[in-house]
Amino acid sequence: MALTIRLQRHGAIHSPMYRMVVTEKSYKRDGRFVEILGNYNPQAKGKDTEFDIKLDRVDYWTGVGAQMSETAKSIVKRVRKAAEAKA
């Protein structure tokens, strides 16, 4: 069972929202998943936040062998950089 961390697309036609999930590599993009790790809203406005990712769970899943997609890896990198800037 090869696990991967990737994005699922949700939202309307011209306003996408994404969930970061842990899923088996062979499942469809918007299919079954093991766990939701957070949300990514690329068109966040007002009080909406662009990222809501649980970094501790991302670390756990990568620690047990889950591979991240390129997009998920870049989003996690941006979230970590924003968290460091706040602290």
N, CA, C and O atoms as a Maestro MAE file, in Angstrom:
{
 s_m_m2io_version
 :::
 2.0.0
}

f_m_ct {
 s_m_title
 :::
 protein
 m_atom[348] {
  # First column is atom index #
  i_m_mmod_type
  r_m_x_coord
  r_m_y_coord
  r_m_z_coord
  i_m_residue_number
  s_m_chain_name
  s_m_pdb_residue_name
  s_m_pdb_atom_name
  i_m_atomic_number
  :::
  1 25 0.850 -1.186 0.000 1 A "MET " " N  " 7
  2 3 0.000 0.000 0.000 1 A "MET " " CA " 6
  3 2 0.891 1.243 0.000 1 A "MET " " C  " 6
  4 15 1.538 1.547 1.002 1 A "MET " " O  " 8
  5 25 0.920 1.947 -1.108 2 A "ALA " " N  " 7
  6 3 1.725 3.169 -1.244 2 A "ALA " " CA " 6
  7 2 0.851 4.381 -0.965 2 A "ALA " " C  " 6
  8 15 -0.082 4.668 -1.716 2 A "ALA " " O  " 8
  9 25 1.154 5.088 0.110 3 A "LEU " " N  " 7
  10 3 0.379 6.268 0.476 3 A "LEU " " CA " 6
  11 2 1.007 7.516 -0.120 3 A "LEU " " C  " 6
  12 15 2.226 7.609 -0.270 3 A "LEU " " O  " 8
  13 25 0.158 8.463 -0.454 4 A "THR " " N  " 7
  14 3 0.623 9.737 -0.986 4 A "THR " " CA " 6
  15 2 -0.185 10.876 -0.372 4 A "THR " " C  " 6
  16 15 -1.354 10.706 -0.026 4 A "THR " " O  " 8
  17 25 0.444 12.022 -0.244 5 A "ILE " " N  " 7
  18 3 -0.222 13.237 0.226 5 A "ILE " " CA " 6
  19 2 -0.426 14.107 -0.995 5 A "ILE " " C  " 6
  20 15 0.537 14.501 -1.652 5 A "ILE " " O  " 8
  21 25 -1.677 14.407 -1.301 6 A "ARG " " N  " 7
  22 3 -1.995 15.191 -2.489 6 A "ARG " " CA " 6
  23 2 -3.241 16.017 -2.267 6 A "ARG " " C  " 6
  24 15 -3.850 15.959 -1.199 6 A "ARG " " O  " 8
  25 25 -3.630 16.801 -3.289 7 A "LEU " " N  " 7
  26 3 -4.773 17.693 -3.188 7 A "LEU " " CA " 6
  27 2 -5.996 17.096 -3.862 7 A "LEU " " C  " 6
  28 15 -5.893 16.445 -4.901 7 A "LEU " " O  " 8
  29 25 -7.168 17.330 -3.251 8 A "GLN " " N  " 7
  30 3 -8.456 17.017 -3.865 8 A "GLN " " CA " 6
  31 2 -9.118 18.332 -4.209 8 A "GLN " " C  " 6
  32 15 -9.118 19.258 -3.398 8 A "GLN " " O  " 8
  33 25 -9.687 18.429 -5.408 9 A "ARG " " N  " 7
  34 3 -10.322 19.676 -5.832 9 A "ARG " " CA " 6
  35 2 -11.783 19.694 -5.405 9 A "ARG " " C  " 6
  36 15 -12.511 18.719 -5.590 9 A "ARG " " O  " 8
  37 25 -12.198 20.817 -4.831 10 A "HIS " " N  " 7
  38 3 -13.588 21.056 -4.446 10 A "HIS " " CA " 6
  39 2 -13.933 22.479 -4.858 10 A "HIS " " C  " 6
  40 15 -13.063 23.217 -5.323 10 A "HIS " " O  " 8
  41 25 -15.168 22.865 -4.696 11 A "GLY " " N  " 7
  42 3 -15.573 24.231 -5.018 11 A "GLY " " CA " 6
  43 2 -16.268 24.312 -6.358 11 A "GLY " " C  " 6
  44 15 -16.488 23.300 -7.023 11 A "GLY " " O  " 8
  45 25 -16.610 25.524 -6.748 12 A "ALA " " N  " 7
  46 3 -17.332 25.769 -7.990 12 A "ALA " " CA " 6
  47 2 -16.373 25.816 -9.182 12 A "ALA " " C  " 6
  48 15 -15.161 25.665 -9.028 12 A "ALA " " O  " 8
  49 25 -16.932 26.026 -10.352 13 A "ILE " " N  " 7
  50 3 -16.154 25.973 -11.586 13 A "ILE " " CA " 6
  51 2 -14.993 26.971 -11.594 13 A "ILE " " C  " 6
  52 15 -13.859 26.581 -11.871 13 A "ILE " " O  " 8
  53 25 -15.245 28.228 -11.301 14 A "HIS " " N  " 7
  54 3 -14.171 29.225 -11.351 14 A "HIS " " CA " 6
  55 2 -13.698 29.678 -9.973 14 A "HIS " " C  " 6
  56 15 -13.027 30.704 -9.859 14 A "HIS " " O  " 8
  57 25 -14.033 28.940 -8.947 15 A "SER " " N  " 7
  58 3 -13.528 29.259 -7.612 15 A "SER " " CA " 6
  59 2 -13.140 27.967 -6.895 15 A "SER " " C  " 6
  60 15 -13.893 27.467 -6.059 15 A "SER " " O  " 8
  61 25 -11.977 27.433 -7.218 16 A "PRO " " N  " 7
  62 3 -11.566 26.158 -6.637 16 A "PRO " " CA " 6
  63 2 -11.126 26.294 -5.186 16 A "PRO " " C  " 6
  64 15 -10.619 27.333 -4.763 16 A "PRO " " O  " 8
  65 25 -11.332 25.230 -4.448 17 A "MET " " N  " 7
  66 3 -10.788 25.054 -3.111 17 A "MET " " CA " 6
  67 2 -10.224 23.647 -3.089 17 A "MET " " C  " 6
  68 15 -10.728 22.763 -3.781 17 A "MET " " O  " 8
  69 25 -9.196 23.436 -2.311 18 A "TYR " " N  " 7
  70 3 -8.551 22.136 -2.296 18 A "TYR " " CA " 6
  71 2 -8.435 21.611 -0.880 18 A "TYR " " C  " 6
  72 15 -8.272 22.381 0.067 18 A "TYR " " O  " 8
  73 25 -8.519 20.287 -0.736 19 A "ARG " " N  " 7
  74 3 -8.241 19.614 0.518 19 A "ARG " " CA " 6
  75 2 -6.930 18.876 0.355 19 A "ARG " " C  " 6
  76 15 -6.696 18.245 -0.675 19 A "ARG " " O  " 8
  77 25 -6.079 18.948 1.353 20 A "MET " " N  " 7
  78 3 -4.875 18.137 1.348 20 A "MET " " CA " 6
  79 2 -5.208 16.855 2.091 20 A "MET " " C  " 6
  80 15 -5.616 16.895 3.252 20 A "MET " " O  " 8
  81 25 -5.037 15.717 1.428 21 A "VAL " " N  " 7
  82 3 -5.427 14.434 1.994 21 A "VAL " " CA " 6
  83 2 -4.301 13.422 1.871 21 A "VAL " " C  " 6
  84 15 -3.392 13.562 1.053 21 A "VAL " " O  " 8
  85 25 -4.390 12.389 2.718 22 A "VAL " " N  " 7
  86 3 -3.538 11.215 2.599 22 A "VAL " " CA " 6
  87 2 -4.394 10.150 1.938 22 A "VAL " " C  " 6
  88 15 -5.490 9.850 2.410 22 A "VAL " " O  " 8
  89 25 -3.901 9.579 0.852 23 A "THR " " N  " 7
  90 3 -4.667 8.587 0.116 23 A "THR " " CA " 6
  91 2 -3.728 7.556 -0.481 23 A "THR " " C  " 6
  92 15 -2.518 7.772 -0.561 23 A "THR " " O  " 8
  93 25 -4.293 6.438 -0.898 24 A "GLU " " N  " 7
  94 3 -3.489 5.444 -1.599 24 A "GLU " " CA " 6
  95 2 -3.236 5.947 -3.013 24 A "GLU " " C  " 6
  96 15 -4.113 6.559 -3.622 24 A "GLU " " O  " 8
  97 25 -2.071 5.699 -3.526 25 A "LYS " " N  " 7
  98 3 -1.666 6.250 -4.810 25 A "LYS " " CA " 6
  99 2 -2.574 5.828 -5.962 25 A "LYS " " C  " 6
  100 15 -2.725 6.574 -6.930 25 A "LYS " " O  " 8
  101 25 -3.175 4.649 -5.872 26 A "SER " " N  " 7
  102 3 -3.984 4.134 -6.978 26 A "SER " " CA " 6
  103 2 -5.412 4.688 -6.995 26 A "SER " " C  " 6
  104 15 -6.130 4.479 -7.973 26 A "SER " " O  " 8
  105 25 -5.838 5.381 -5.950 27 A "TYR " " N  " 7
  106 3 -7.196 5.930 -5.906 27 A "TYR " " CA " 6
  107 2 -7.326 7.140 -6.826 27 A "TYR " " C  " 6
  108 15 -6.336 7.792 -7.155 27 A "TYR " " O  " 8
  109 25 -8.550 7.428 -7.233 28 A "LYS " " N  " 7
  110 3 -8.821 8.591 -8.075 28 A "LYS " " CA " 6
  111 2 -8.509 9.877 -7.320 28 A "LYS " " C  " 6
  112 15 -8.425 9.880 -6.092 28 A "LYS " " O  " 8
  113 25 -8.337 10.976 -8.064 29 A "ARG " " N  " 7
  114 3 -7.973 12.261 -7.458 29 A "ARG " " CA " 6
  115 2 -8.966 12.690 -6.378 29 A "ARG " " C  " 6
  116 15 -8.556 13.088 -5.287 29 A "ARG " " O  " 8
  117 25 -10.251 12.615 -6.665 30 A "ASP " " N  " 7
  118 3 -11.270 13.035 -5.700 30 A "ASP " " CA " 6
  119 2 -11.937 11.845 -5.033 30 A "ASP " " C  " 6
  120 15 -13.055 11.971 -4.532 30 A "ASP " " O  " 8
  121 25 -11.286 10.705 -5.014 31 A "GLY " " N  " 7
  122 3 -11.860 9.486 -4.458 31 A "GLY " " CA " 6
  123 2 -11.626 9.347 -2.972 31 A "GLY " " C  " 6
  124 15 -11.547 10.331 -2.237 31 A "GLY " " O  " 8
  125 25 -11.518 8.094 -2.543 32 A "ARG " " N  " 7
  126 3 -11.355 7.787 -1.118 32 A "ARG " " CA " 6
  127 2 -10.042 8.337 -0.576 32 A "ARG " " C  " 6
  128 15 -9.083 8.559 -1.315 32 A "ARG " " O  " 8
  129 25 -10.027 8.549 0.740 33 A "PHE " " N  " 7
  130 3 -8.820 9.042 1.396 33 A "PHE " " CA " 6
  131 2 -8.735 8.460 2.786 33 A "PHE " " C  " 6
  132 15 -9.721 7.945 3.314 33 A "PHE " " O  " 8
  133 25 -7.567 8.537 3.377 34 A "VAL " " N  " 7
  134 3 -7.334 8.028 4.723 34 A "VAL " " CA " 6
  135 2 -7.604 9.117 5.757 34 A "VAL " " C  " 6
  136 15 -8.274 8.877 6.761 34 A "VAL " " O  " 8
  137 25 -7.075 10.319 5.503 35 A "GLU " " N  " 7
  138 3 -7.212 11.423 6.458 35 A "GLU " " CA " 6
  139 2 -7.129 12.763 5.739 35 A "GLU " " C  " 6
  140 15 -6.384 12.909 4.770 35 A "GLU " " O  " 8
  141 25 -7.894 13.734 6.213 36 A "ILE " " N  " 7
  142 3 -7.808 15.107 5.710 36 A "ILE " " CA " 6
  143 2 -6.768 15.846 6.549 36 A "ILE " " C  " 6
  144 15 -6.852 15.868 7.777 36 A "ILE " " O  " 8
  145 25 -5.795 16.443 5.884 37 A "LEU " " N  " 7
  146 3 -4.731 17.164 6.577 37 A "LEU " " CA " 6
  147 2 -4.950 18.661 6.624 37 A "LEU " " C  " 6
  148 15 -4.293 19.357 7.398 37 A "LEU " " O  " 8
  149 25 -5.863 19.169 5.809 38 A "GLY " " N  " 7
  150 3 -6.126 20.597 5.834 38 A "GLY " " CA " 6
  151 2 -6.756 21.082 4.555 38 A "GLY " " C  " 6
  152 15 -7.146 20.293 3.694 38 A "GLY " " O  " 8
  153 25 -6.852 22.408 4.438 39 A "ASN " " N  " 7
  154 3 -7.479 23.052 3.284 39 A "ASN " " CA " 6
  155 2 -6.546 24.087 2.685 39 A "ASN " " C  " 6
  156 15 -5.696 24.659 3.367 39 A "ASN " " O  " 8
  157 25 -6.727 24.313 1.387 40 A "TYR " " N  " 7
  158 3 -5.972 25.332 0.662 40 A "TYR " " CA " 6
  159 2 -6.962 26.082 -0.214 40 A "TYR " " C  " 6
  160 15 -7.642 25.488 -1.051 40 A "TYR " " O  " 8
  161 25 -7.037 27.400 -0.014 41 A "ASN " " N  " 7
  162 3 -7.943 28.246 -0.782 41 A "ASN " " CA " 6
  163 2 -7.096 29.264 -1.543 41 A "ASN " " C  " 6
  164 15 -6.679 30.268 -0.965 41 A "ASN " " O  " 8
  165 25 -6.831 29.018 -2.844 42 A "PRO " " N  " 7
  166 3 -5.950 29.923 -3.584 42 A "PRO " " CA " 6
  167 2 -6.545 31.293 -3.853 42 A "PRO " " C  " 6
  168 15 -5.812 32.222 -4.192 42 A "PRO " " O  " 8
  169 25 -7.867 31.444 -3.709 43 A "GLN " " N  " 7
  170 3 -8.518 32.727 -3.958 43 A "GLN " " CA " 6
  171 2 -9.108 33.308 -2.675 43 A "GLN " " C  " 6
  172 15 -10.209 33.858 -2.693 43 A "GLN " " O  " 8
  173 25 -8.391 33.191 -1.576 44 A "ALA " " N  " 7
  174 3 -8.882 33.675 -0.290 44 A "ALA " " CA " 6
  175 2 -9.025 35.196 -0.299 44 A "ALA " " C  " 6
  176 15 -8.137 35.916 -0.755 44 A "ALA " " O  " 8
  177 25 -10.158 35.666 0.210 45 A "LYS " " N  " 7
  178 3 -10.420 37.106 0.283 45 A "LYS " " CA " 6
  179 2 -10.969 37.437 1.666 45 A "LYS " " C  " 6
  180 15 -11.623 36.610 2.301 45 A "LYS " " O  " 8
  181 25 -10.702 38.633 2.116 46 A "GLY " " N  " 7
  182 3 -11.250 39.083 3.387 46 A "GLY " " CA " 6
  183 2 -10.699 38.291 4.561 46 A "GLY " " C  " 6
  184 15 -9.486 38.167 4.729 46 A "GLY " " O  " 8
  185 25 -11.610 37.755 5.375 47 A "LYS " " N  " 7
  186 3 -11.205 37.032 6.572 47 A "LYS " " CA " 6
  187 2 -10.846 35.573 6.300 47 A "LYS " " C  " 6
  188 15 -10.361 34.883 7.197 47 A "LYS " " O  " 8
  189 25 -11.073 35.097 5.088 48 A "ASP " " N  " 7
  190 3 -10.710 33.730 4.741 48 A "ASP " " CA " 6
  191 2 -9.199 33.567 4.793 48 A "ASP " " C  " 6
  192 15 -8.453 34.484 4.448 48 A "ASP " " O  " 8
  193 25 -8.756 32.397 5.225 49 A "THR " " N  " 7
  194 3 -7.331 32.116 5.231 49 A "THR " " CA " 6
  195 2 -6.972 31.277 4.014 49 A "THR " " C  " 6
  196 15 -7.755 30.441 3.563 49 A "THR " " O  " 8
  197 25 -5.784 31.513 3.496 50 A "GLU " " N  " 7
  198 3 -5.357 30.778 2.316 50 A "GLU " " CA " 6
  199 2 -5.001 29.333 2.664 50 A "GLU " " C  " 6
  200 15 -5.306 28.413 1.906 50 A "GLU " " O  " 8
  201 25 -4.349 29.140 3.821 51 A "PHE " " N  " 7
  202 3 -3.919 27.812 4.233 51 A "PHE " " CA " 6
  203 2 -4.496 27.452 5.589 51 A "PHE " " C  " 6
  204 15 -4.622 28.306 6.467 51 A "PHE " " O  " 8
  205 25 -4.841 26.200 5.755 52 A "ASP " " N  " 7
  206 3 -5.228 25.645 7.055 52 A "ASP " " CA " 6
  207 2 -4.742 24.200 7.070 52 A "ASP " " C  " 6
  208 15 -5.528 23.267 6.906 52 A "ASP " " O  " 8
  209 25 -3.440 24.030 7.267 53 A "ILE " " N  " 7
  210 3 -2.793 22.724 7.157 53 A "ILE " " CA " 6
  211 2 -2.293 22.297 8.532 53 A "ILE " " C  " 6
  212 15 -1.706 23.101 9.256 53 A "ILE " " O  " 8
  213 25 -2.521 21.032 8.896 54 A "LYS " " N  " 7
  214 3 -2.035 20.472 10.155 54 A "LYS " " CA " 6
  215 2 -0.629 19.919 9.924 54 A "LYS " " C  " 6
  216 15 -0.467 18.794 9.451 54 A "LYS " " O  " 8
  217 25 0.373 20.708 10.258 55 A "LEU " " N  " 7
  218 3 1.752 20.325 9.988 55 A "LEU " " CA " 6
  219 2 2.205 19.125 10.808 55 A "LEU " " C  " 6
  220 15 3.037 18.344 10.348 55 A "LEU " " O  " 8
  221 25 1.667 18.966 12.025 56 A "ASP " " N  " 7
  222 3 2.058 17.815 12.833 56 A "ASP " " CA " 6
  223 2 1.597 16.508 12.189 56 A "ASP " " C  " 6
  224 15 2.301 15.501 12.264 56 A "ASP " " O  " 8
  225 25 0.429 16.514 11.562 57 A "ARG " " N  " 7
  226 3 -0.061 15.311 10.883 57 A "ARG " " CA " 6
  227 2 0.699 15.071 9.582 57 A "ARG " " C  " 6
  228 15 0.917 13.921 9.199 57 A "ARG " " O  " 8
  229 25 1.103 16.141 8.897 58 A "VAL " " N  " 7
  230 3 1.919 15.985 7.693 58 A "VAL " " CA " 6
  231 2 3.235 15.323 8.075 58 A "VAL " " C  " 6
  232 15 3.695 14.411 7.388 58 A "VAL " " O  " 8
  233 25 3.845 15.778 9.168 59 A "ASP " " N  " 7
  234 3 5.105 15.187 9.632 59 A "ASP " " CA " 6
  235 2 4.923 13.719 10.000 59 A "ASP " " C  " 6
  236 15 5.789 12.891 9.715 59 A "ASP " " O  " 8
  237 25 3.795 13.395 10.636 60 A "TYR " " N  " 7
  238 3 3.528 12.004 11.006 60 A "TYR " " CA " 6
  239 2 3.453 11.119 9.760 60 A "TYR " " C  " 6
  240 15 4.109 10.080 9.695 60 A "TYR " " O  " 8
  241 25 2.657 11.529 8.776 61 A "TRP " " N  " 7
  242 3 2.466 10.698 7.586 61 A "TRP " " CA " 6
  243 2 3.738 10.585 6.756 61 A "TRP " " C  " 6
  244 15 4.011 9.524 6.194 61 A "TRP " " O  " 8
  245 25 4.511 11.644 6.668 62 A "THR " " N  " 7
  246 3 5.780 11.523 5.944 62 A "THR " " CA " 6
  247 2 6.749 10.638 6.727 62 A "THR " " C  " 6
  248 15 7.597 9.966 6.139 62 A "THR " " O  " 8
  249 25 6.621 10.640 8.053 63 A "GLY " " N  " 7
  250 3 7.468 9.787 8.886 63 A "GLY " " CA " 6
  251 2 7.170 8.310 8.723 63 A "GLY " " C  " 6
  252 15 8.067 7.482 8.879 63 A "GLY " " O  " 8
  253 25 5.929 7.963 8.410 64 A "VAL " " N  " 7
  254 3 5.579 6.553 8.222 64 A "VAL " " CA " 6
  255 2 5.660 6.139 6.761 64 A "VAL " " C  " 6
  256 15 5.277 5.020 6.418 64 A "VAL " " O  " 8
  257 25 6.156 7.027 5.887 65 A "GLY " " N  " 7
  258 3 6.448 6.623 4.526 65 A "GLY " " CA " 6
  259 2 5.580 7.199 3.429 65 A "GLY " " C  " 6
  260 15 5.747 6.816 2.271 65 A "GLY " " O  " 8
  261 25 4.662 8.099 3.733 66 A "ALA " " N  " 7
  262 3 3.828 8.690 2.683 66 A "ALA " " CA " 6
  263 2 4.668 9.653 1.845 66 A "ALA " " C  " 6
  264 15 5.478 10.410 2.380 66 A "ALA " " O  " 8
  265 25 4.468 9.615 0.536 67 A "GLN " " N  " 7
  266 3 5.168 10.501 -0.384 67 A "GLN " " CA " 6
  267 2 4.277 11.698 -0.711 67 A "GLN " " C  " 6
  268 15 3.065 11.544 -0.861 67 A "GLN " " O  " 8
  269 25 4.865 12.880 -0.821 68 A "MET " " N  " 7
  270 3 4.087 14.078 -1.148 68 A "MET " " CA " 6
  271 2 4.175 14.368 -2.637 68 A "MET " " C  " 6
  272 15 5.214 14.161 -3.264 68 A "MET " " O  " 8
  273 25 3.067 14.852 -3.195 69 A "SER " " N  " 7
  274 3 3.094 15.325 -4.576 69 A "SER " " CA " 6
  275 2 3.883 16.630 -4.606 69 A "SER " " C  " 6
  276 15 4.121 17.242 -3.565 69 A "SER " " O  " 8
  277 25 4.281 17.047 -5.785 70 A "GLU " " N  " 7
  278 3 5.073 18.277 -5.921 70 A "GLU " " CA " 6
  279 2 4.284 19.492 -5.423 70 A "GLU " " C  " 6
  280 15 4.841 20.358 -4.748 70 A "GLU " " O  " 8
  281 25 3.007 19.559 -5.749 71 A "THR " " N  " 7
  282 3 2.177 20.690 -5.327 71 A "THR " " CA " 6
  283 2 2.014 20.704 -3.819 71 A "THR " " C  " 6
  284 15 2.141 21.755 -3.191 71 A "THR " " O  " 8
  285 25 1.735 19.546 -3.231 72 A "ALA " " N  " 7
  286 3 1.584 19.461 -1.776 72 A "ALA " " CA " 6
  287 2 2.880 19.847 -1.079 72 A "ALA " " C  " 6
  288 15 2.857 20.504 -0.039 72 A "ALA " " O  " 8
  289 25 4.005 19.440 -1.648 73 A "LYS " " N  " 7
  290 3 5.309 19.765 -1.060 73 A "LYS " " CA " 6
  291 2 5.546 21.268 -1.056 73 A "LYS " " C  " 6
  292 15 6.045 21.819 -0.074 73 A "LYS " " O  " 8
  293 25 5.188 21.936 -2.158 74 A "SER " " N  " 7
  294 3 5.403 23.385 -2.223 74 A "SER " " CA " 6
  295 2 4.465 24.127 -1.271 74 A "SER " " C  " 6
  296 15 4.857 25.139 -0.690 74 A "SER " " O  " 8
  297 25 3.232 23.639 -1.103 75 A "ILE " " N  " 7
  298 3 2.289 24.282 -0.184 75 A "ILE " " CA " 6
  299 2 2.768 24.121 1.253 75 A "ILE " " C  " 6
  300 15 2.727 25.080 2.023 75 A "ILE " " O  " 8
  301 25 3.218 22.937 1.627 76 A "VAL " " N  " 7
  302 3 3.718 22.705 2.985 76 A "VAL " " CA " 6
  303 2 4.933 23.588 3.248 76 A "VAL " " C  " 6
  304 15 5.093 24.112 4.350 76 A "VAL " " O  " 8
  305 25 5.784 23.754 2.250 77 A "LYS " " N  " 7
  306 3 6.953 24.629 2.394 77 A "LYS " " CA " 6
  307 2 6.526 26.068 2.663 77 A "LYS " " C  " 6
  308 15 7.113 26.742 3.510 77 A "LYS " " O  " 8
  309 25 5.493 26.549 1.939 78 A "ARG " " N  " 7
  310 3 4.997 27.912 2.146 78 A "ARG " " CA " 6
  311 2 4.360 28.071 3.524 78 A "ARG " " C  " 6
  312 15 4.515 29.113 4.162 78 A "ARG " " O  " 8
  313 25 3.642 27.040 3.988 79 A "VAL " " N  " 7
  314 3 3.009 27.100 5.312 79 A "VAL " " CA " 6
  315 2 4.068 27.131 6.401 79 A "VAL " " C  " 6
  316 15 3.949 27.893 7.361 79 A "VAL " " O  " 8
  317 25 5.098 26.317 6.262 80 A "ARG " " N  " 7
  318 3 6.187 26.323 7.257 80 A "ARG " " CA " 6
  319 2 6.892 27.673 7.300 80 A "ARG " " C  " 6
  320 15 7.228 28.163 8.378 80 A "ARG " " O  " 8
  321 25 7.118 28.278 6.135 81 A "LYS " " N  " 7
  322 3 7.785 29.575 6.072 81 A "LYS " " CA " 6
  323 2 6.916 30.650 6.751 81 A "LYS " " C  " 6
  324 15 7.437 31.510 7.461 81 A "LYS " " O  " 8
  325 25 5.594 30.598 6.532 82 A "ALA " " N  " 7
  326 3 4.677 31.558 7.165 82 A "ALA " " CA " 6
  327 2 4.631 31.354 8.679 82 A "ALA " " C  " 6
  328 15 4.540 32.322 9.434 82 A "ALA " " O  " 8
  329 25 4.695 30.095 9.122 83 A "ALA " " N  " 7
  330 3 4.681 29.796 10.563 83 A "ALA " " CA " 6
  331 2 5.944 30.305 11.231 83 A "ALA " " C  " 6
  332 15 5.887 30.809 12.353 83 A "ALA " " O  " 8
  333 25 7.090 30.181 10.557 84 A "GLU " " N  " 7
  334 3 8.338 30.695 11.109 84 A "GLU " " CA " 6
  335 2 8.333 32.209 11.200 84 A "GLU " " C  " 6
  336 15 8.882 32.787 12.137 84 A "GLU " " O  " 8
  337 25 7.709 32.847 10.220 85 A "ALA " " N  " 7
  338 3 7.658 34.311 10.226 85 A "ALA " " CA " 6
  339 2 6.791 34.831 11.378 85 A "ALA " " C  " 6
  340 15 7.073 35.886 11.945 85 A "ALA " " O  " 8
  341 25 5.742 34.090 11.716 86 A "LYS " " N  " 7
  342 3 4.873 34.491 12.836 86 A "LYS " " CA " 6
  343 2 5.561 34.329 14.173 86 A "LYS " " C  " 6
  344 15 5.373 35.144 15.076 86 A "LYS " " O  " 8
  345 25 6.352 33.285 14.304 87 A "ALA " " N  " 7
  346 3 7.002 32.977 15.601 87 A "ALA " " CA " 6
  347 2 8.217 33.804 15.864 87 A "ALA " " C  " 6
  348 15 8.854 33.651 16.907 87 A "ALA " " O  " 8
  :::
 }
 m_bond[347] {
  # First column is bond index #
  i_m_from
  i_m_to
  i_m_order
  :::
  1 1 2 1
  2 2 3 1
  3 3 4 2
  4 3 5 1
  5 5 6 1
  6 6 7 1
  7 7 8 2
  8 7 9 1
  9 9 10 1
  10 10 11 1
  11 11 12 2
  12 11 13 1
  13 13 14 1
  14 14 15 1
  15 15 16 2
  16 15 17 1
  17 17 18 1
  18 18 19 1
  19 19 20 2
  20 19 21 1
  21 21 22 1
  22 22 23 1
  23 23 24 2
  24 23 25 1
  25 25 26 1
  26 26 27 1
  27 27 28 2
  28 27 29 1
  29 29 30 1
  30 30 31 1
  31 31 32 2
  32 31 33 1
  33 33 34 1
  34 34 35 1
  35 35 36 2
  36 35 37 1
  37 37 38 1
  38 38 39 1
  39 39 40 2
  40 39 41 1
  41 41 42 1
  42 42 43 1
  43 43 44 2
  44 43 45 1
  45 45 46 1
  46 46 47 1
  47 47 48 2
  48 47 49 1
  49 49 50 1
  50 50 51 1
  51 51 52 2
  52 51 53 1
  53 53 54 1
  54 54 55 1
  55 55 56 2
  56 55 57 1
  57 57 58 1
  58 58 59 1
  59 59 60 2
  60 59 61 1
  61 61 62 1
  62 62 63 1
  63 63 64 2
  64 63 65 1
  65 65 66 1
  66 66 67 1
  67 67 68 2
  68 67 69 1
  69 69 70 1
  70 70 71 1
  71 71 72 2
  72 71 73 1
  73 73 74 1
  74 74 75 1
  75 75 76 2
  76 75 77 1
  77 77 78 1
  78 78 79 1
  79 79 80 2
  80 79 81 1
  81 81 82 1
  82 82 83 1
  83 83 84 2
  84 83 85 1
  85 85 86 1
  86 86 87 1
  87 87 88 2
  88 87 89 1
  89 89 90 1
  90 90 91 1
  91 91 92 2
  92 91 93 1
  93 93 94 1
  94 94 95 1
  95 95 96 2
  96 95 97 1
  97 97 98 1
  98 98 99 1
  99 99 100 2
  100 99 101 1
  101 101 102 1
  102 102 103 1
  103 103 104 2
  104 103 105 1
  105 105 106 1
  106 106 107 1
  107 107 108 2
  108 107 109 1
  109 109 110 1
  110 110 111 1
  111 111 112 2
  112 111 113 1
  113 113 114 1
  114 114 115 1
  115 115 116 2
  116 115 117 1
  117 117 118 1
  118 118 119 1
  119 119 120 2
  120 119 121 1
  121 121 122 1
  122 122 123 1
  123 123 124 2
  124 123 125 1
  125 125 126 1
  126 126 127 1
  127 127 128 2
  128 127 129 1
  129 129 130 1
  130 130 131 1
  131 131 132 2
  132 131 133 1
  133 133 134 1
  134 134 135 1
  135 135 136 2
  136 135 137 1
  137 137 138 1
  138 138 139 1
  139 139 140 2
  140 139 141 1
  141 141 142 1
  142 142 143 1
  143 143 144 2
  144 143 145 1
  145 145 146 1
  146 146 147 1
  147 147 148 2
  148 147 149 1
  149 149 150 1
  150 150 151 1
  151 151 152 2
  152 151 153 1
  153 153 154 1
  154 154 155 1
  155 155 156 2
  156 155 157 1
  157 157 158 1
  158 158 159 1
  159 159 160 2
  160 159 161 1
  161 161 162 1
  162 162 163 1
  163 163 164 2
  164 163 165 1
  165 165 166 1
  166 166 167 1
  167 167 168 2
  168 167 169 1
  169 169 170 1
  170 170 171 1
  171 171 172 2
  172 171 173 1
  173 173 174 1
  174 174 175 1
  175 175 176 2
  176 175 177 1
  177 177 178 1
  178 178 179 1
  179 179 180 2
  180 179 181 1
  181 181 182 1
  182 182 183 1
  183 183 184 2
  184 183 185 1
  185 185 186 1
  186 186 187 1
  187 187 188 2
  188 187 189 1
  189 189 190 1
  190 190 191 1
  191 191 192 2
  192 191 193 1
  193 193 194 1
  194 194 195 1
  195 195 196 2
  196 195 197 1
  197 197 198 1
  198 198 199 1
  199 199 200 2
  200 199 201 1
  201 201 202 1
  202 202 203 1
  203 203 204 2
  204 203 205 1
  205 205 206 1
  206 206 207 1
  207 207 208 2
  208 207 209 1
  209 209 210 1
  210 210 211 1
  211 211 212 2
  212 211 213 1
  213 213 214 1
  214 214 215 1
  215 215 216 2
  216 215 217 1
  217 217 218 1
  218 218 219 1
  219 219 220 2
  220 219 221 1
  221 221 222 1
  222 222 223 1
  223 223 224 2
  224 223 225 1
  225 225 226 1
  226 226 227 1
  227 227 228 2
  228 227 229 1
  229 229 230 1
  230 230 231 1
  231 231 232 2
  232 231 233 1
  233 233 234 1
  234 234 235 1
  235 235 236 2
  236 235 237 1
  237 237 238 1
  238 238 239 1
  239 239 240 2
  240 239 241 1
  241 241 242 1
  242 242 243 1
  243 243 244 2
  244 243 245 1
  245 245 246 1
  246 246 247 1
  247 247 248 2
  248 247 249 1
  249 249 250 1
  250 250 251 1
  251 251 252 2
  252 251 253 1
  253 253 254 1
  254 254 255 1
  255 255 256 2
  256 255 257 1
  257 257 258 1
  258 258 259 1
  259 259 260 2
  260 259 261 1
  261 261 262 1
  262 262 263 1
  263 263 264 2
  264 263 265 1
  265 265 266 1
  266 266 267 1
  267 267 268 2
  268 267 269 1
  269 269 270 1
  270 270 271 1
  271 271 272 2
  272 271 273 1
  273 273 274 1
  274 274 275 1
  275 275 276 2
  276 275 277 1
  277 277 278 1
  278 278 279 1
  279 279 280 2
  280 279 281 1
  281 281 282 1
  282 282 283 1
  283 283 284 2
  284 283 285 1
  285 285 286 1
  286 286 287 1
  287 287 288 2
  288 287 289 1
  289 289 290 1
  290 290 291 1
  291 291 292 2
  292 291 293 1
  293 293 294 1
  294 294 295 1
  295 295 296 2
  296 295 297 1
  297 297 298 1
  298 298 299 1
  299 299 300 2
  300 299 301 1
  301 301 302 1
  302 302 303 1
  303 303 304 2
  304 303 305 1
  305 305 306 1
  306 306 307 1
  307 307 308 2
  308 307 309 1
  309 309 310 1
  310 310 311 1
  311 311 312 2
  312 311 313 1
  313 313 314 1
  314 314 315 1
  315 315 316 2
  316 315 317 1
  317 317 318 1
  318 318 319 1
  319 319 320 2
  320 319 321 1
  321 321 322 1
  322 322 323 1
  323 323 324 2
  324 323 325 1
  325 325 326 1
  326 326 327 1
  327 327 328 2
  328 327 329 1
  329 329 330 1
  330 330 331 1
  331 331 332 2
  332 331 333 1
  333 333 334 1
  334 334 335 1
  335 335 336 2
  336 335 337 1
  337 337 338 1
  338 338 339 1
  339 339 340 2
  340 339 341 1
  341 341 342 1
  342 342 343 1
  343 343 344 2
  344 343 345 1
  345 345 346 1
  346 346 347 1
  347 347 348 2
  :::
 }
}
